[in-house]
Amino acid sequence: MFPGLPLPMLFLAKRIRTLLVLAVWAVFVLSVAPATAQVTWRMTTEYPQNNISGIGLTTFASRVAERTHGFVTVSNAFDNELKISSGEMPRAAQDGRIAGGDAFAGALSGINPVLGLSTLPFLVQSVDVARATNVRARPLYEKALAARGLKLLYVTIWPATGLWSERSLEGAGDLPKLNLRAYDANSSEVMRASGANAQFLPMDTAIAGLKEHRLNAFLTSGDGGAGRKLWDFLPHFTAINYAMPVSIAFVRSDAFAELSEPMQREVLAAAEETEQSQLALLANRTSENYARMRDNGVRITEPAPPSLVAALRKAATSAIAAWETQAGTDAAAIVEWARQQ
């Protein structure tokens, strides 16, 4: 291959050729590796797979796999399989136990009060107002999560919250009879102010309390109750339309940043598609839940007794005012806008 070269020079030429071949091969491997490697995100929710939160994660996993052609895979855990409640998810992500999850937003208000906006009582009474309110609040949600190293993916609006109870609720006089599970600090405060014995509990802890007869009422939607078969213990549902809360799906910011820009765009597109799919699901979700509840023996009171709603509205006044002070002027402006709708 190198005719006429002295042996020392021939040896040197062969060595240079070998090094060049190795260098070319290394460049080839480095260029191909990112295209063939896969990324797996472990995500979780404390709700069952057939709950609206679980449906969202399932949809997101499917859309991500399709859009990234399998480059990014989302592995989901449902029904608190990982023993990580909504309020614990940010820390679990930071610790590397999960890449992210879908968390009930009210339980995240300890991170930043603005994340409890959607659980403020009687602020929104329709899907359209709920959607517009959360569009306005989204930059605040994103900022609050980013401060903890988390990136918001999509928001899911839940059906309206009601009261599941062991006995029928006839009016405000029944509130002191309730040992009630609330779903965040705000709702717990409102329910206590109305006379109920209320405490904020993660769902699995609350279910245990229900089975042990320490609780006789739940503040949650038809969706949240149906997913957990609350009708086995609480055969009455009073449609007080307390709030239309949201859950927020997020992933660690550094896990997202590790993706190439084209992959990031596809993941965000999958998240947007999921959010729109969840919104479409909401259109018939309440009627579907009510039909399922009635099939399982639940008596639904709609509309709720006026004295019951009036007592809850009165009890909510101070909690909303305190929240506005804590959350700041931008958040308070969104609340004022929603009030006027």
Backbone torsions as a table, in degrees:
resi	resn	phi	psi	omega
1	MET	NA	-29.4	176.7
2	PHE	-124.8	70.8	-174.8
3	PRO	-65.0	143.3	173.8
4	GLY	82.9	-5.3	-179.3
5	LEU	-81.1	139.7	173.3
6	PRO	-61.0	157.4	-176.3
7	LEU	-56.7	-43.8	179.1
8	PRO	-61.8	-41.4	-179.6
9	MET	-70.8	-34.7	177.7
10	LEU	-62.6	-42.6	178.4
11	PHE	-61.9	-42.7	179.7
12	LEU	-64.5	-41.1	-179.3
13	ALA	-64.1	-41.7	178.9
14	LYS	-64.1	-37.7	-179.2
15	ARG	-67.9	-40.4	178.1
16	ILE	-62.8	-41.6	179.8
17	ARG	-61.8	-42.2	178.9
18	THR	-62.2	-42.9	179.4
19	LEU	-63.9	-39.1	178.3
20	LEU	-64.4	-42.0	178.2
21	VAL	-61.3	-44.4	179.4
22	LEU	-63.8	-38.7	179.5
23	ALA	-64.9	-44.1	178.5
24	VAL	-62.4	-42.0	178.9
25	TRP	-63.2	-40.0	179.2
26	ALA	-63.3	-42.7	178.0
27	VAL	-61.8	-40.9	179.9
28	PHE	-62.9	-45.4	-178.4
29	VAL	-63.1	-43.6	-179.0
30	LEU	-64.7	-34.6	-178.6
31	SER	-75.6	-28.9	-177.5
32	VAL	-86.7	-33.5	-172.6
33	ALA	-54.4	-47.6	-179.2
34	PRO	-61.3	-27.7	-178.2
35	ALA	-79.5	-21.7	-175.7
36	THR	-105.3	-20.5	179.7
37	ALA	-68.9	156.8	179.3
38	GLN	-121.8	151.9	178.2
39	VAL	-118.1	131.1	177.7
40	THR	-117.7	126.0	175.4
41	TRP	-105.6	122.8	173.9
42	ARG	-88.5	118.3	-178.7
43	MET	-125.2	156.4	-173.1
44	THR	-144.5	160.5	169.8
45	THR	-144.1	150.6	177.7
46	GLU	-85.1	3.7	-176.7
47	TYR	-107.2	158.5	-179.6
48	PRO	-65.3	164.6	-177.7
49	GLN	-66.2	-27.8	-179.3
50	ASN	-88.4	-1.8	173.6
51	ASN	-76.7	159.7	-176.3
52	ILE	-60.8	-32.3	176.0
53	SER	-67.5	-44.1	178.7
54	GLY	-65.1	-38.7	177.4
55	ILE	-61.8	-39.1	179.0
56	GLY	-61.6	-46.4	179.6
57	LEU	-64.8	-38.3	177.8
58	THR	-63.1	-44.0	178.6
59	THR	-63.6	-44.8	-179.2
60	PHE	-60.9	-44.3	179.4
61	ALA	-59.6	-42.5	-179.5
62	SER	-65.7	-45.2	-178.4
63	ARG	-66.5	-39.3	179.5
64	VAL	-64.8	-45.9	179.9
65	ALA	-60.3	-41.3	-179.0
66	GLU	-68.1	-45.6	-174.3
67	ARG	-72.9	-32.4	-179.3
68	THR	-97.0	5.5	-178.9
69	HIS	53.8	39.4	176.3
70	GLY	84.6	-0.8	179.6
71	PHE	-64.9	-42.7	176.2
72	VAL	-109.1	125.8	178.2
73	THR	-116.6	133.3	176.4
74	VAL	-106.1	118.6	178.5
75	SER	-103.9	116.3	-171.6
76	ASN	-102.2	145.6	171.7
77	ALA	-121.6	129.4	-175.5
78	PHE	-114.0	166.8	170.8
79	ASP	57.2	38.5	179.3
80	ASN	55.0	35.1	178.8
81	GLU	-56.6	-35.4	-177.6
82	LEU	-89.2	2.0	-179.1
83	LYS	59.1	42.9	177.6
84	ILE	-125.5	108.2	180.0
85	SER	-75.5	170.2	-178.9
86	SER	-55.9	-45.4	-178.3
87	GLY	-65.7	-22.7	-179.0
88	GLU	-91.2	-10.5	-173.7
89	MET	-61.4	-42.3	178.6
90	PRO	-57.9	-45.5	178.4
91	ARG	-64.8	-40.0	178.7
92	ALA	-62.4	-36.8	177.2
93	ALA	-68.2	-44.3	179.6
94	GLN	-62.3	-34.4	179.9
95	ASP	-80.3	-6.3	178.5
96	GLY	85.2	7.4	178.2
97	ARG	-72.6	-29.8	175.3
98	ILE	-139.1	160.5	173.3
99	ALA	-83.7	-29.2	-179.1
100	GLY	177.7	-164.8	-179.6
101	GLY	-178.7	-175.5	175.8
102	ASP	-116.2	109.7	-172.8
103	ALA	-112.3	141.3	173.4
104	PHE	-64.4	123.5	-168.8
105	ALA	-63.3	-37.2	-179.0
106	GLY	-58.2	-34.1	179.9
107	ALA	-72.5	-11.6	179.1
108	LEU	-94.7	1.4	-174.5
109	SER	-66.5	-15.9	174.2
110	GLY	-66.9	-26.4	175.6
111	ILE	-70.3	-47.8	180.0
112	ASN	-158.1	129.0	-177.3
113	PRO	-55.0	-28.7	-176.6
114	VAL	-60.6	-25.2	-179.8
115	LEU	-71.2	-10.6	175.1
116	GLY	-94.9	8.5	-176.4
117	LEU	-57.4	-45.0	-173.2
118	SER	-69.1	-15.1	179.2
119	THR	-97.1	5.6	176.8
120	LEU	-63.6	133.6	-171.9
121	PRO	-70.0	134.1	172.1
122	PHE	59.6	25.3	179.9
123	LEU	-80.7	-43.5	178.9
124	VAL	-122.4	144.1	-177.6
125	GLN	-129.5	13.6	178.7
126	SER	-151.7	158.0	178.6
127	VAL	-62.6	-41.1	-177.8
128	ASP	-62.3	-44.3	179.2
129	VAL	-69.1	-38.3	177.5
130	ALA	-60.6	-44.4	-179.7
131	ARG	-64.1	-46.6	-178.3
132	ALA	-65.2	-37.1	178.7
133	THR	-63.9	-43.3	-179.1
134	ASN	-72.8	-28.9	172.8
135	VAL	-61.3	-44.5	178.8
136	ARG	-66.3	-34.7	-177.0
137	ALA	-83.5	-15.1	-173.1
138	ARG	-54.2	-45.8	178.2
139	PRO	-58.6	-33.2	177.6
140	LEU	-71.2	-39.4	174.8
141	TYR	-59.8	-47.2	-177.5
142	GLU	-60.0	-43.7	-179.4
143	LYS	-64.5	-42.1	-179.6
144	ALA	-63.5	-41.9	178.9
145	LEU	-71.2	-40.3	-179.3
146	ALA	-60.0	-33.2	178.7
147	ALA	-63.9	-19.0	177.3
148	ARG	-106.1	13.6	178.3
149	GLY	75.2	30.3	-177.2
150	LEU	-124.2	145.3	179.7
151	LYS	-113.6	125.0	177.9
152	LEU	-69.0	134.1	177.9
153	LEU	-103.4	-58.6	179.3
154	TYR	-154.5	162.2	-179.0
155	VAL	-117.8	136.5	175.8
156	THR	-114.2	123.7	174.8
157	ILE	-87.9	131.0	-179.2
158	TRP	-91.6	157.5	170.4
159	PRO	-59.9	161.4	-175.0
160	ALA	-61.0	141.8	179.6
161	THR	-75.5	139.0	174.2
162	GLY	-133.1	-173.5	179.4
163	LEU	-111.3	114.8	169.2
164	TRP	-86.8	136.1	-177.4
165	SER	-147.5	159.5	179.6
166	GLU	-72.2	-35.9	-179.8
167	ARG	-122.1	159.2	178.4
168	SER	-63.8	140.0	178.5
169	LEU	-100.8	115.3	-175.4
170	GLU	-95.1	-19.8	-178.8
171	GLY	176.4	-170.2	-176.3
172	ALA	-60.7	-28.5	-179.2
173	GLY	-64.2	-16.1	179.8
174	ASP	-86.0	-13.6	-176.5
175	LEU	-61.0	-42.0	179.0
176	PRO	-65.3	-11.9	179.6
177	LYS	-84.9	-4.5	-172.5
178	LEU	-93.9	127.7	164.2
179	ASN	-101.1	100.4	-159.0
180	LEU	-117.8	140.6	171.7
181	ARG	-90.1	118.4	173.2
182	ALA	-98.3	162.7	-173.7
183	TYR	-105.9	1.3	170.7
184	ASP	-163.8	178.8	-176.3
185	ALA	-64.0	-40.7	-178.7
186	ASN	-61.6	-49.1	-177.5
187	SER	-66.8	-32.9	176.8
188	SER	-63.9	-42.6	179.3
189	GLU	-64.7	-43.2	-179.4
190	VAL	-63.3	-45.6	-178.0
191	MET	-65.6	-37.5	176.7
192	ARG	-66.8	-39.3	179.1
193	ALA	-64.8	-26.1	179.4
194	SER	-84.5	-7.1	177.3
195	GLY	114.3	-11.5	-179.0
196	ALA	-78.2	154.4	171.3
197	ASN	-90.2	99.2	-171.0
198	ALA	-121.4	147.9	174.4
199	GLN	-146.4	146.2	178.7
200	PHE	-83.1	118.4	-177.8
201	LEU	-133.1	140.9	169.0
202	PRO	-59.9	156.4	-172.0
203	MET	-59.9	-44.3	-176.7
204	ASP	-66.7	-37.3	176.6
205	THR	-65.2	-39.7	-179.9
206	ALA	-66.4	-40.0	178.5
207	ILE	-61.8	-40.6	177.4
208	ALA	-62.1	-41.7	178.2
209	GLY	-64.4	-34.0	178.1
210	LEU	-67.8	-44.7	-179.6
211	LYS	-64.8	-30.4	-179.8
212	GLU	-90.1	5.9	176.0
213	HIS	63.6	26.4	172.0
214	ARG	-86.5	-16.8	178.2
215	LEU	-122.5	146.7	175.9
216	ASN	-131.1	12.8	178.5
217	ALA	-159.2	151.5	177.7
218	PHE	-131.2	137.0	168.3
219	LEU	-96.6	105.8	178.2
220	THR	-166.0	171.6	-179.7
221	SER	-80.7	173.0	170.5
222	GLY	-60.7	-34.7	179.6
223	ASP	-64.1	-50.1	-179.9
224	GLY	-62.8	-37.9	-179.3
225	GLY	-74.8	-40.3	-179.5
226	ALA	-64.2	-40.5	179.9
227	GLY	-61.3	-29.7	-179.1
228	ARG	-101.5	3.6	-179.0
229	LYS	54.4	48.5	-179.9
230	LEU	-61.8	-19.8	-179.4
231	TRP	-62.4	-17.3	176.3
232	ASP	-65.7	-22.1	-177.1
233	PHE	-125.4	-29.7	-173.1
234	LEU	-126.9	91.6	-172.3
235	PRO	-85.7	8.8	179.7
236	HIS	-123.4	139.5	176.8
237	PHE	-132.4	123.3	179.3
238	THR	-108.9	119.5	-173.3
239	ALA	-82.5	80.6	-178.4
240	ILE	-83.4	-9.4	-178.3
241	ASN	50.2	51.2	-175.6
242	TYR	-63.6	-45.5	-178.6
243	ALA	-165.3	165.7	170.3
244	MET	-119.6	78.7	-174.0
245	PRO	-69.9	170.7	178.8
246	VAL	-124.3	158.1	163.1
247	SER	-113.4	152.1	-174.0
248	ILE	-122.6	124.6	175.9
249	ALA	-94.2	133.8	-177.7
250	PHE	-145.6	165.5	176.0
251	VAL	-138.3	156.5	176.8
252	ARG	-59.0	135.4	-178.2
253	SER	-60.1	-38.5	-178.3
254	ASP	-70.5	-31.8	176.3
255	ALA	-66.3	-39.2	177.2
256	PHE	-68.3	-41.2	-177.6
257	ALA	-66.1	-23.9	179.7
258	GLU	-71.3	-17.1	178.2
259	LEU	-77.3	151.3	173.7
260	SER	-67.4	160.2	-179.1
261	GLU	-58.6	-41.3	176.6
262	PRO	-60.3	-40.2	178.8
263	MET	-68.3	-37.7	176.9
264	GLN	-59.6	-42.8	179.7
265	ARG	-63.2	-39.5	179.9
266	GLU	-67.7	-39.6	178.5
267	VAL	-64.4	-42.5	179.0
268	LEU	-66.8	-35.7	176.3
269	ALA	-65.2	-40.2	176.9
270	ALA	-63.3	-38.8	178.5
271	ALA	-65.2	-42.2	178.9
272	GLU	-64.4	-41.9	177.4
273	GLU	-62.2	-39.1	178.4
274	THR	-64.2	-44.1	-179.8
275	GLU	-60.8	-42.4	178.6
276	GLN	-67.5	-37.3	177.8
277	SER	-65.0	-39.9	178.1
278	GLN	-65.7	-37.6	178.3
279	LEU	-65.8	-41.0	177.6
280	ALA	-64.5	-37.9	178.6
281	LEU	-61.4	-34.9	-176.0
282	LEU	-64.9	-27.5	-174.5
283	ALA	-54.6	-39.7	-178.1
284	ASN	-114.2	6.9	-172.2
285	ARG	-65.4	-42.7	-177.7
286	THR	-63.3	-46.5	-179.7
287	SER	-64.6	-37.1	177.9
288	GLU	-66.1	-43.0	178.2
289	ASN	-62.6	-44.2	-178.4
290	TYR	-62.9	-39.5	178.4
291	ALA	-63.5	-42.6	179.1
292	ARG	-66.0	-40.5	178.8
293	MET	-63.2	-46.2	179.9
294	ARG	-62.8	-37.2	177.9
295	ASP	-61.6	-24.0	-179.7
296	ASN	-105.1	21.3	170.6
297	GLY	86.3	11.6	-179.9
298	VAL	-80.8	132.9	174.1
299	ARG	-93.7	119.2	-177.3
300	ILE	-101.6	124.0	178.1
301	THR	-101.3	110.6	-179.2
302	GLU	-147.1	120.0	3.3
303	PRO	-75.4	165.4	179.0
304	ALA	-72.7	154.8	176.9
305	PRO	-54.6	129.6	-176.1
306	PRO	-56.2	-39.3	-178.5
307	SER	-66.5	-31.2	178.1
308	LEU	-67.3	-48.2	179.7
309	VAL	-65.2	-40.6	-179.9
310	ALA	-61.7	-40.9	179.4
311	ALA	-65.0	-40.1	179.6
312	LEU	-69.2	-40.1	177.5
313	ARG	-61.9	-42.5	178.7
314	LYS	-63.6	-42.3	-179.8
315	ALA	-66.5	-24.0	-176.3
316	ALA	-77.7	-19.2	-170.9
317	THR	-57.2	-51.4	-176.7
318	SER	-69.3	-34.1	179.9
319	ALA	-65.4	-41.0	178.9
320	ILE	-66.4	-42.9	179.6
321	ALA	-61.8	-42.2	179.2
322	ALA	-65.1	-40.5	179.0
323	TRP	-63.1	-43.3	-179.5
324	GLU	-60.0	-38.8	178.6
325	THR	-64.5	-41.6	-178.1
326	GLN	-74.0	-37.8	-172.4
327	ALA	-80.3	-22.5	176.5
328	GLY	100.7	172.2	-171.5
329	THR	-67.9	-37.9	-179.5
330	ASP	-62.8	-44.0	179.0
331	ALA	-68.0	-40.7	179.4
332	ALA	-62.8	-34.5	178.5
333	ALA	-65.1	-35.6	177.7
334	ILE	-67.3	-41.3	177.9
335	VAL	-61.8	-43.0	179.5
336	GLU	-63.6	-39.7	177.2
337	TRP	-61.1	-46.0	-177.7
338	ALA	-64.1	-36.9	178.7
339	ARG	-59.4	-32.7	-174.2
340	GLN	-83.9	-4.6	-176.8
341	GLN	-82.3	NA	NA
